[in-house]
Amino acid sequence: MSDEQTTSSGGPERGGPEPEEIRFFGTTWVHHDGGYGLRRAAVAIGSLVLAAAGAAVLRFAFQGLEVADVGGFVGILVVAGFAICSALAFRRTWDGFVRRPDPAAESAADKSAQSLMLIGFIGSLLAYFCRSLVEAPGEKLRRTEYEAARERHERRRGARTGNPAARKPKPKGRKRR
């Protein structure tokens, strides 16, 4: 968060936290303005359409396996693999909306989960769809962090006794030894 915040009148206030942008929404999630409702609807519809298109592509791939006559066991493995990867991708994406990942565990887990997320892209798209029905994906997390930052900023500002540069200098008198 940077050093500006929007006041209730809409103007920037120097020295306060600025809300973090959310993909597809920018900072419209703060006051639910700037086409927020339309953006949420577009994200919901777009993610659902992309998930349906992805399912159609996977269906064509599965039909290719049937034409190749690889056997029932391989077909079951493919379907189970995509289902498991989709469920894992859904859960990982959903968790990303609720809490920040641990930076220490993120690097190693991120590299190992990239292929799972790629294979389970339908689950990730469905997580976007479900979350955008309620709020902008990640809005609750960002709002909690933003309000906490604003509260800390207000406490720091309230603890100050004024601008030190505006204080009058103390009268110079005799120094005591």
QUIUR-V77888 format. One record per residue. N is the residue number from 1. SS is DSSP state (H for helix, E for strand, C for the rest). D_LAST is the distance of its C-alpha to the last C-alpha in whole Angstrom. Layout:
n/ss/d_last
N/SS/D_LAST
N/SS/D_LAST
This chain:
n/ss/d_last
1/C/49
2/C/48
3/C/45
4/E/47
5/E/49
6/E/52
7/C/51
8/C/53
9/C/54
10/C/55
11/C/52
12/E/50
13/E/46
14/E/44
15/C/42
16/C/44
17/C/47
18/C/50
19/C/53
20/C/55
21/C/59
22/E/62
23/C/65
24/C/67
25/C/65
26/E/62
27/C/59
28/C/62
29/C/62
30/C/59
31/C/60
32/C/64
33/C/65
34/C/66
35/C/69
36/H/68
37/H/71
38/H/73
39/H/71
40/H/71
41/H/75
42/H/75
43/H/74
44/H/76
45/H/79
46/H/78
47/H/77
48/H/80
49/H/82
50/H/81
51/H/81
52/H/85
53/H/85
54/H/84
55/H/86
56/H/89
57/H/88
58/H/88
59/H/91
60/H/93
61/H/91
62/H/93
63/H/96
64/H/96
65/H/96
66/H/99
67/H/101
68/C/100
69/C/101
70/C/98
71/C/99
72/H/98
73/H/95
74/H/93
75/H/93
76/H/92
77/H/89
78/H/88
79/H/88
80/H/86
81/H/84
82/H/83
83/H/83
84/H/80
85/H/78
86/H/78
87/H/77
88/H/74
89/H/73
90/H/74
91/H/71
92/H/69
93/H/69
94/H/68
95/H/65
96/H/64
97/H/64
98/H/62
99/C/59
100/C/58
101/C/59
102/C/57
103/H/56
104/H/56
105/H/60
106/H/61
107/H/61
108/H/64
109/H/66
110/H/66
111/H/68
112/H/70
113/H/71
114/H/71
115/H/75
116/H/75
117/H/74
118/H/76
119/H/79
120/C/78
121/H/77
122/H/79
123/H/77
124/H/74
125/H/76
126/H/77
127/H/73
128/H/72
129/H/75
130/H/74
131/H/71
132/H/71
133/H/73
134/H/70
135/C/67
136/C/66
137/C/66
138/C/63
139/H/62
140/H/61
141/H/58
142/H/57
143/H/56
144/H/55
145/H/52
146/H/52
147/H/51
148/H/49
149/H/47
150/H/47
151/H/45
152/H/42
153/H/42
154/H/42
155/H/39
156/H/37
157/H/37
158/H/37
159/H/34
160/C/32
161/C/30
162/C/31
163/C/31
164/H/28
165/H/29
166/H/30
167/C/26
168/C/25
169/C/21
170/C/18
171/C/18
172/C/15
173/C/13
174/C/9
175/C/6
176/C/4
177/C/0
